[in-house]
Amino acid sequence: MTDRMSRSWNTWLVLLILLVGLGLRLHQLGRESFWFDEGVSIARSDQSLSGLLANARRAGGNPPGYFLLLHYWIGLFGRGEAAVRMLSVVFGALCLSLAYRMGRLLFDRRTACLTLLLVALSGFHFYYAQEARCYAMLAALGLLSMELFIRWRRRPTAPLAAGYLVTSIALVYTHYYGPLLLAAQNLFLLAFGLDPARRTPIAWRRWILLQGAAALSFVPWMHILASKTAAIQQTKLHLARPSVWDIPGTLKTYAGENIVLGIFFILLAGSSLRLLKRTRGSRGLESLGRQKAAADDQAAVHAENVNSAGLTAGQTLYFLGIWLATPILLPFLVSQVSTPIFGHKYTIAASFAFYLLVAAGINQVRRRYGFGLILAVLLLVYPLRILTYYRQLDKEPWRTVVGQLEARAHGGDLVLIHSSHCLSNIYAYYAKRDDLVIATLPGRGNRIGPEQLEALPGILGGHDRVWLVYSHVGENSEALLRQLQQRYPTSRVRDYFRIRLFFYERPGEDSTGRPDPMPIEFFKFAAASADK
């Protein structure tokens, strides 16, 4: 096959994978209703800009970058499930393109295609590309920041510096894990500066200015971050303290929550170390940088076994290793000595380094049957998490719960929302009727204490029919159910995914003459597996 035919075939293959990845992320985008966290995103984005920035001070919340963008996105495209989630699809599609570009920058066309395939079929990335949260944006900005950093390191031009600075500022204002990627860049640059194999000088003065400008841009948020840190120490984030198994567990998450596939991917990533054993001019390195390097640098590039980013195989693997490890290990260590802050989804921008290592490991497989077997696993087993997501309900079905409640409630019925956060963040989004009495218990959150139980009789008042939307169960929540059961001898319950809908009434008190809109058959069956 000629080089021209090879490039043409590669182009069509890349386009096919991109279309498959985009199609997976668009398919059934609005099938499920928003769940609680997505409701939080919409509630924050619905505020005025001043209110949005003021609310960003709340402990446990993320910086306002994503919510500011979503504020304008909703203004342009509407508030429907598919329209709101489309912003994450855009960032998910950007991740696909950037992952391929990074593969070409650090390796060759085949490794880039394999990386693109891993990201396109990743159930982990797919899920957050269909969720109205900041994680797809965090992933895309993190990947773009890494690409601009590695390009600027070799050619420190003003356009690259400006692009890197803007991207990095947007990154740190998107999520609190964003600065960890900047830390990884600094760790790599320090080690690179000490590497005797380094051939490219480092523009230290320009780099210090870039980092200083990025830090200066975050100064307005520093006092908010300090207050959040103190509040988190007191209120916690409800995250479990991670164990050492959570480190490989993060890699298992990247591999689709499949332990066997996770081990397989880790072994493939480890096999990328074989790049270090390739001799000068070997097949494993002969194509590194072929398309990117300038014509007058081609001989030097291949002679020194460096890629188009100006890195040797060892430097490339160290770069990917520090990129992967920093957002995982630093929060893990902090969680051991302080309030747990470690979460798999927060490390999403580090997953690209893992996929690149896995792709580089696959590319070391030279036997056709071995490569074909690995490709078959990628195509048949790896996407199973996506297919499972399509078949099963994965988000709280608030649209169904609120719709069925309002379809059967009588005017004047009391609707008691167990968790006060759910009323403003998600229930109000789907509520249509204004003839129902909506109430929550005093206080914030879902904890049921003496204050909440003492206030319950006053909230119930003379209502003979009470609906309880019971979700996000917190401390002592069962006490609320016991109190309601004592006051209302007739009760029914229907279970939904992560939500329970209770109906309480005093028998014989309904003097309207209307038939009971809540026949017992309604409660005999769990909600459908799909959000209708």
C-alpha positions in Angstrom: 0.0 0.0 0.0 1.4 3.4 -1.0 1.9 6.1 1.6 -0.9 8.2 -0.1 -3.3 5.3 0.1 -2.4 4.7 3.7 -3.1 8.3 4.6 -6.4 8.2 2.8 -7.5 5.0 4.5 -6.4 6.4 7.9 -8.5 9.6 7.3 -11.6 7.6 6.5 -11.1 5.4 9.5 -10.7 8.4 11.8 -13.9 9.9 10.4 -15.7 6.7 11.0 -14.6 6.4 14.6 -15.5 10.0 15.2 -19.0 9.5 13.8 -19.5 6.4 15.9 -18.4 8.2 19.0 -20.5 11.2 18.3 -23.5 9.0 17.4 -23.3 7.1 20.7 -23.2 10.3 22.6 -26.3 11.7 20.8 -28.4 8.5 20.9 -31.3 8.8 23.3 -29.8 11.9 24.8 -33.1 13.1 26.3 -34.4 9.6 27.2 -34.0 9.9 30.9 -35.1 12.8 33.1 -32.6 15.0 34.9 -31.4 13.6 38.1 -30.6 15.6 41.3 -27.0 16.7 40.3 -28.2 17.8 36.9 -31.0 19.7 38.6 -28.4 21.5 40.6 -26.6 22.5 37.4 -29.8 24.0 36.0 -30.8 25.7 39.2 -27.5 27.4 39.5 -27.4 28.4 35.8 -31.0 29.8 35.9 -29.8 32.5 38.3 -28.7 36.0 37.4 -24.9 36.4 36.9 -24.6 38.1 40.3 -26.7 35.4 42.0 -24.7 32.7 40.3 -21.4 34.0 41.5 -22.8 34.6 45.0 -24.1 31.0 45.1 -20.7 29.7 44.0 -19.5 30.5 47.5 -21.5 27.6 48.9 -19.4 24.9 50.4 -18.9 21.8 48.3 -19.9 23.5 45.0 -17.6 23.8 42.0 -16.2 27.0 40.6 -18.6 28.9 38.3 -17.1 28.3 34.9 -19.4 25.5 33.7 -22.5 27.2 35.2 -21.7 30.5 33.5 -21.4 28.8 30.2 -24.6 26.7 30.8 -26.4 30.0 31.7 -25.9 31.3 28.2 -26.3 27.9 26.6 -29.8 27.5 28.1 -30.7 31.0 26.9 -29.9 30.0 23.3 -31.1 26.4 23.1 -33.7 25.9 25.8 -34.2 23.9 29.0 -35.2 20.5 27.7 -33.1 17.4 28.7 -31.5 16.9 25.3 -30.8 20.6 24.8 -29.2 21.1 28.2 -27.1 17.9 27.9 -26.0 18.9 24.4 -23.3 21.2 25.9 -21.6 18.1 27.4 -21.9 16.3 24.1 -20.0 19.2 22.4 -17.2 18.8 24.9 -17.3 15.0 24.6 -16.9 15.4 20.8 -14.0 17.8 21.4 -12.4 15.1 23.6 -12.5 12.7 20.7 -10.7 15.1 18.3 -8.2 16.1 20.9 -7.4 12.5 21.9 -6.5 11.7 18.3 -4.4 14.8 18.0 -2.5 13.9 21.2 -1.9 10.4 19.9 -0.4 11.9 16.7 1.7 14.3 18.6 3.2 11.8 21.0 3.2 8.6 18.8 2.0 7.7 15.3 -1.2 7.3 13.3 -2.0 3.8 14.4 -1.6 4.7 18.1 -3.7 7.8 17.6 -6.5 5.7 16.0 -6.4 3.2 18.8 -6.5 6.1 21.4 -9.5 7.6 19.5 -11.2 4.2 19.5 -10.7 3.8 23.3 -12.2 7.2 24.0 -15.0 6.8 21.5 -16.2 3.5 23.1 -15.5 4.4 26.7 -18.5 4.0 28.9 -16.9 6.3 31.4 -16.6 9.2 29.0 -19.9 8.4 27.3 -21.8 8.8 30.6 -20.4 12.2 31.4 -20.9 13.3 27.8 -24.6 12.7 28.4 -24.8 14.4 31.7 -25.5 18.1 32.4 -22.4 18.4 34.7 -19.0 19.9 34.3 -17.0 16.7 33.9 -17.0 16.5 30.1 -15.8 20.2 30.1 -13.1 19.4 32.6 -11.9 16.5 30.4 -11.8 18.6 27.2 -10.1 21.6 28.8 -7.6 19.3 30.6 -6.7 17.5 27.4 -6.4 20.8 25.5 -4.2 22.3 28.2 -1.9 19.3 28.1 -1.6 19.5 24.3 -0.9 23.3 24.3 1.7 22.8 27.1 3.6 20.1 25.3 3.6 22.1 22.0 4.6 25.3 23.8 7.5 23.5 25.5 9.1 22.8 22.2 8.1 26.0 20.4 7.3 28.8 23.0 5.5 31.1 20.6 3.1 33.9 21.7 -0.1 32.2 20.1 0.6 29.0 21.9 1.3 30.8 25.2 -2.0 32.8 24.9 -4.0 29.6 24.0 -2.4 27.7 26.9 -3.1 30.6 29.4 -6.8 31.0 28.4 -7.4 27.2 28.5 -5.7 26.8 31.8 -7.6 29.6 33.4 -10.9 28.1 32.1 -9.7 24.7 33.5 -9.1 25.9 37.1 -12.5 27.8 37.1 -14.3 24.6 36.0 -13.3 22.2 38.8 -11.0 22.0 41.8 -9.1 19.1 40.2 -8.1 21.4 37.4 -5.0 22.8 39.1 -3.7 19.2 39.6 -3.1 19.1 35.8 -1.1 22.3 36.0 0.9 20.7 38.9 1.6 17.6 36.7 2.9 20.0 33.9 5.3 21.7 36.4 6.5 18.3 37.7 7.2 17.1 34.2 9.0 20.3 33.2 11.2 20.2 36.3 12.2 16.6 35.6 12.6 17.4 31.9 15.0 20.2 32.8 17.2 17.7 34.7 17.1 15.1 31.9 20.6 14.8 30.3 18.9 13.6 27.1 17.1 16.9 26.8 17.9 18.6 23.5 15.4 21.4 23.5 16.1 24.4 25.8 13.4 25.4 28.3 12.1 29.0 28.3 12.0 29.2 32.1 11.3 32.9 32.3 8.3 32.7 30.0 7.0 29.6 31.8 7.2 31.3 35.2 5.3 34.3 33.7 2.7 32.0 32.3 2.2 30.2 35.6 2.2 33.5 37.5 -0.5 34.9 35.2 -2.6 31.7 35.7 -2.2 32.0 39.4 -3.0 35.7 39.4 -6.3 35.0 37.5 -7.3 32.7 40.4 -6.7 35.3 43.1 -10.3 36.5 43.2 -11.3 33.0 43.9 -8.7 32.2 46.5 -10.6 33.6 49.6 -13.6 31.6 48.4 -11.5 28.5 48.1 -10.2 29.0 51.6 -13.7 29.4 53.1 -14.8 26.3 51.2 -11.9 24.3 52.6 -12.8 25.3 56.1 -16.5 24.5 55.6 -15.6 21.1 54.0 -13.6 20.2 57.0 -16.7 20.8 59.2 -19.5 19.5 56.9 -17.6 16.9 54.9 -18.3 15.9 51.3 -20.0 12.6 52.2 -17.2 10.8 50.4 -15.7 7.6 51.8 -12.0 7.5 52.7 -10.3 5.8 49.8 -8.3 2.6 50.2 -5.2 1.7 48.3 -7.5 -0.5 46.0 -9.1 2.7 44.8 -6.0 3.5 42.8 -6.3 0.5 40.5 -10.0 0.9 40.9 -9.8 4.2 39.1 -8.1 2.5 36.1 -10.9 -0.1 36.2 -13.4 2.7 36.0 -11.6 4.0 32.9 -11.9 0.5 31.4 -15.6 0.4 31.8 -16.1 -0.9 35.4 -15.0 -4.3 34.3 -12.3 -5.8 36.6 -11.1 -8.3 34.0 -10.9 -5.7 31.3 -9.3 -3.3 33.8 -6.5 -5.8 34.5 -6.1 -6.4 30.7 -5.8 -2.7 30.1 -3.3 -2.2 32.9 -1.1 -5.0 31.4 -1.4 -3.3 28.0 -0.4 0.0 29.4 2.6 -1.6 31.1 3.6 -3.2 27.8 4.1 0.3 26.4 7.4 0.3 28.3 8.7 -1.8 25.5 9.2 1.4 23.6 12.2 2.0 25.8 13.9 -1.1 24.3 13.4 -0.1 20.7 16.7 0.7 19.1 17.4 3.7 17.0 15.4 3.6 13.8 13.3 0.6 14.8 9.8 0.1 13.5 8.3 1.2 16.8 9.8 4.6 16.5 10.3 5.2 12.8 7.0 6.9 12.4 7.1 9.1 15.4 6.7 12.7 14.3 6.7 11.8 10.6 3.7 14.1 9.8 4.4 16.9 12.2 8.1 17.7 12.0 9.4 20.1 9.5 11.1 18.7 6.4 14.6 20.0 7.4 14.2 18.3 10.9 13.2 14.9 9.6 16.6 13.3 9.7 17.3 14.7 13.2 14.0 13.5 14.5 14.5 9.9 13.4 18.1 9.8 14.3 17.4 10.9 17.9 14.3 8.7 18.3 12.1 11.6 19.3 8.5 12.4 18.4 7.0 15.5 16.9 6.7 17.0 20.5 10.5 16.7 20.7 10.4 14.0 23.4 12.2 10.7 23.5 10.3 7.5 24.2 11.4 7.7 27.9 10.3 11.3 28.2 7.0 10.6 26.6 6.2 7.7 28.9 7.2 9.8 31.9 5.0 12.6 30.7 2.0 10.3 30.4 2.9 8.7 33.8 3.0 12.0 35.7 -0.2 13.1 33.9 -2.0 10.0 35.0 -0.6 9.8 38.5 -0.9 13.4 39.8 -4.7 13.8 39.7 -5.1 10.4 41.3 -2.3 10.2 43.9 -2.4 13.7 45.3 -6.2 13.7 46.2 -5.7 10.1 47.5 -2.9 11.3 49.9 -4.9 14.3 51.0 -7.9 12.0 51.7 -5.7 9.9 54.0 -4.8 12.8 56.3 -7.8 15.1 55.9 -11.4 15.2 54.7 -11.8 12.7 51.8 -11.9 14.5 48.5 -11.1 11.6 46.2 -13.5 10.5 43.5 -13.0 8.6 40.3 -15.1 11.0 38.1 -13.0 14.0 39.3 -9.9 12.4 37.6 -11.5 12.2 34.2 -8.9 14.4 32.5 -6.2 11.9 33.6 -7.9 9.0 31.8 -6.5 10.2 28.4 -3.0 9.4 29.6 -4.1 5.9 30.5 -5.8 5.4 27.1 -2.6 6.7 25.4 -0.5 4.2 27.3 -2.9 1.4 26.5 -2.9 2.3 22.8 0.9 2.5 22.8 1.0 -1.0 24.4 -1.4 -2.4 21.8 0.7 -0.9 19.1 3.6 -3.0 20.3 1.7 -6.2 19.4 3.3 -7.2 16.1 1.6 -10.5 15.5 -1.6 -10.1 13.5 -3.6 -12.6 15.4 -2.7 -11.0 18.7 -3.6 -7.5 17.4 -6.8 -8.8 16.0 -7.8 -10.5 19.3 -7.2 -7.2 21.2 -9.2 -5.3 18.6 -12.1 -7.8 18.9 -12.1 -7.3 22.7 -12.3 -3.5 22.1 -15.2 -3.8 19.7 -17.2 -6.5 21.5 -16.5 -6.3 25.2 -15.3 -2.8 26.0 -18.6 -0.9 24.9 -20.8 -3.2 27.0 -21.2 -0.5 29.6 -22.7 1.8 27.0 -25.2 -0.9 25.8 -26.1 -1.6 29.5 -26.8 2.1 29.9 -29.2 2.2 27.0 -31.1 -0.8 28.4 -31.4 0.2 32.0 -32.5 3.2 34.0 -29.4 5.0 35.3 -30.7 8.3 36.5 -33.4 9.2 39.1 -36.7 9.3 37.2 -37.9 12.6 38.5 -39.9 13.4 35.4 -41.9 10.2 35.9 -42.3 10.6 39.7 -43.5 14.2 39.5 -45.7 13.5 36.5 -47.5 10.5 38.1 -47.9 12.3 41.4 -49.5 15.3 39.8 -51.7 13.1 37.6 -53.3 11.4 40.6 -53.2 14.1 43.4 -56.3 16.0 44.5 -56.3 19.7 44.7 -55.1 20.8 48.1 -53.1 17.6 48.8 -49.9 18.1 50.7 -46.7 17.1 48.9 -43.9 16.7 51.4 -40.4 16.7 49.9 -38.1 14.6 52.2 -34.9 16.3 51.1 -35.1 20.1 51.1 -32.5 20.3 48.4 -34.6 18.3 46.0 -37.5 20.8 46.0 -35.6 23.7 44.5 -33.0 21.7 42.5 -35.2 19.2 40.7 -38.8 18.8 41.9 -39.6 22.4 41.0 -38.2 21.9 37.5 -40.8 19.2 36.6 -43.7 20.5 38.7 -46.7 21.9 36.7 -49.6 22.2 39.1 -50.1 25.1 41.4 -53.0 23.8 43.4 -51.0 21.4 45.6 -49.4 22.4 48.9 -45.7 21.9 48.7 -43.6 21.7 51.9 -40.3 20.6 53.2 -38.9 20.0 56.6 -36.9 22.9 58.2 -33.2 22.9 57.8 -31.0 22.1 54.8 -30.3 18.7 53.3 -31.8 15.4 54.2 -31.0 14.9 57.9 -34.0 14.2 60.1 -33.4 15.4 63.7 -35.5 16.6 66.6 -36.1 20.0 65.0 -37.6 18.4 61.9 -39.8 15.9 63.8 -41.1 18.7 66.1 -42.1 20.8 63.0 -43.8 17.9 61.3 -47.3 18.2 63.0 -47.5 21.9 62.1 -46.6 21.1 58.5 -49.2 18.3 58.2 -51.9 20.5 59.7 -55.3 19.3 58.8 -54.3 17.6 55.6 -56.0 14.2 55.2 -54.0 13.3 52.1 -50.2 13.5 52.1 -47.7 12.6 49.5 -44.1 12.0 50.5 -41.3 12.1 47.9 -38.6 10.2 49.7 -35.1 10.3 48.2 -31.5 11.0 49.1 -31.9 9.2 52.4 -29.9 10.8 55.2 -29.3 10.3 58.9 -32.4 9.2 60.9 -34.7 9.4 57.8 -36.6 6.3 59.0 -38.0 8.4 61.9 -40.0 10.5 59.4 -41.7 7.4 58.0 -42.6 6.2 61.5 -44.1 9.5 62.4 -46.2 9.6 59.3 -47.3 6.0 59.7 -48.6 6.8 63.3 -50.7 9.7 62.0 -52.1 8.1 58.9 -53.3 4.5 59.2 -53.6 4.1 55.4 -50.4 4.2 53.5 -49.0 3.0 50.2 -45.6 3.1 48.5 -44.2 2.7 45.1 -40.5 2.3 44.4 -38.6 4.0 41.7 -34.9 4.1 40.9 -33.5 5.8 44.0 -36.9 7.4 44.8 -39.8 6.2 46.8 -43.3 7.7 46.5 -45.5 7.4 49.6 -49.2 8.2 49.8 -50.8 8.7 53.2 -54.5 9.3 54.0 -57.1 9.1 56.8 -59.8 6.7 55.6 -63.3 8.1 55.1 -62.1 11.7 55.1 -62.3 12.3 51.4 -65.8 13.8 51.0 -65.4 14.9 47.4 -67.3 12.0 46.1 -64.6 11.4 43.5 -63.2 7.9 43.0 -59.8 7.3 44.5 -57.3 8.3 41.9 -54.7 6.1 43.5 -56.0 2.6 43.1 -54.0 0.0 45.0 -52.8 -1.5 41.7 -50.7 1.6 41.1 -48.5 0.7 44.0 -48.2 -3.0 43.4 -45.6 -2.7 40.8 -42.2 -0.9 40.7 -41.7 1.8 38.1 -40.8 0.8 34.6 -37.1 0.3 33.9 -37.2 3.1 31.4 -38.2 6.7 32.1 -41.4 7.0 30.0 
